[in-house]
Amino acid sequence: MKPASHHLARCRRCSAPIVWCLTSANGKRQPVNAAPDATGNVAVMQGADGLLYVRTVTAARPEIRPGEWQAMPHHATCSAPPPRRSSAPTSRATQGVRPVPWQR
């Protein structure tokens, strides 16, 4: 099953066709490749409200149910991913701080 044409969008970085889905776990938006992929680790389905929902294919629930299609998250395949953010704290120069001796 493929997504409807009104769900299709393009990635801003690589221009690949994607669909925006809501995660079933917490309702956050997630880009997913528009083309079905048998090696993908997510299952996409269209809800009764017309929105696309995505869930992770896990060992506990590996089957693809009727009405779902298997796909790959776009973050895993984007040819121009955003730059990684460093988790290390940055060293800032302390400017404008006047060393003052402690008073008792």
PEVEN-V988536 format. One record per residue. N is the residue number from 0. RES is the residue in three letters. PSI is psi in radians with two decimals (none if undefined). D_CENTER is the distance of its C-alpha to the mean C-alpha in Angstrom with 1 decimal. Layout:
n res psi d_center
N RES PSI D_CENTER
N RES PSI D_CENTER
//
This chain:
n res psi d_center
0 MET 2.43 20.9
1 LYS 2.72 19.0
2 PRO 2.70 17.3
3 ALA 2.72 19.8
4 SER -0.49 20.3
5 HIS -0.18 19.6
6 HIS -0.29 15.9
7 LEU 2.48 15.5
8 ALA 3.12 14.1
9 ARG 2.47 14.0
10 CYS 2.37 11.6
11 ARG -0.44 13.5
12 ARG -0.78 13.8
13 CYS -0.06 14.8
14 SER 0.35 15.7
15 ALA 2.59 14.3
16 PRO 2.25 14.2
17 ILE 2.92 11.0
18 VAL 2.51 10.7
19 TRP 2.24 8.8
20 CYS 2.78 9.0
21 LEU 2.34 9.7
22 THR 2.46 9.2
23 SER -0.35 12.8
24 ALA -0.84 12.9
25 ASN 0.10 12.4
26 GLY 0.28 11.7
27 LYS 2.69 8.6
28 ARG 2.43 6.8
29 GLN 2.25 3.8
30 PRO 2.39 5.0
31 VAL 2.49 7.3
32 ASN 2.42 10.4
33 ALA -0.52 13.3
34 ALA 2.34 15.8
35 PRO 2.54 16.3
36 ASP 2.09 16.3
37 ALA -0.32 18.6
38 THR 0.01 17.1
39 GLY 2.78 13.5
40 ASN 0.32 12.5
41 VAL 2.67 11.1
42 ALA 2.29 13.6
43 VAL 2.40 13.2
44 MET 2.72 16.1
45 GLN 2.22 17.5
46 GLY 3.03 18.9
47 ALA -0.41 22.4
48 ASP 0.00 21.3
49 GLY -0.12 19.8
50 LEU 2.74 16.1
51 LEU 2.39 13.6
52 TYR 2.54 12.5
53 VAL 2.48 10.5
54 ARG 2.71 11.8
55 THR 2.38 11.8
56 VAL 2.00 15.0
57 THR 3.03 17.0
58 ALA -0.53 20.6
59 ALA -0.59 21.7
60 ARG 1.26 20.4
61 PRO -0.25 20.2
62 GLU 2.57 21.7
63 ILE 2.09 20.2
64 ARG 2.83 22.0
65 PRO 2.38 23.7
66 GLY -0.14 21.6
67 GLU 2.75 18.4
68 TRP 2.60 17.2
69 GLN 2.37 15.4
70 ALA 3.07 12.5
71 MET 2.35 10.2
72 PRO 2.43 6.4
73 HIS -0.48 6.8
74 HIS -0.49 5.8
75 ALA -0.36 8.8
76 THR 0.00 11.1
77 CYS 2.28 10.9
78 SER -0.22 14.5
79 ALA 1.19 14.2
80 PRO 2.75 11.4
81 PRO 2.70 12.0
82 PRO 2.52 14.7
83 ARG 2.49 14.3
84 ARG 2.42 15.7
85 SER 2.40 18.7
86 SER -0.11 19.2
87 ALA 2.43 22.9
88 PRO 2.50 24.8
89 THR 2.55 26.4
90 SER 2.05 30.1
91 ARG 2.50 31.5
92 ALA 2.34 35.0
93 THR 1.64 37.1
94 GLN 2.51 38.9
95 GLY 0.17 41.5
96 VAL 2.18 42.1
97 ARG 2.14 45.8
98 PRO 2.11 47.0
99 VAL 2.30 49.3
100 PRO 2.58 51.4
101 TRP 2.42 50.9
102 GLN 2.51 53.7
103 ARG none 55.3
//
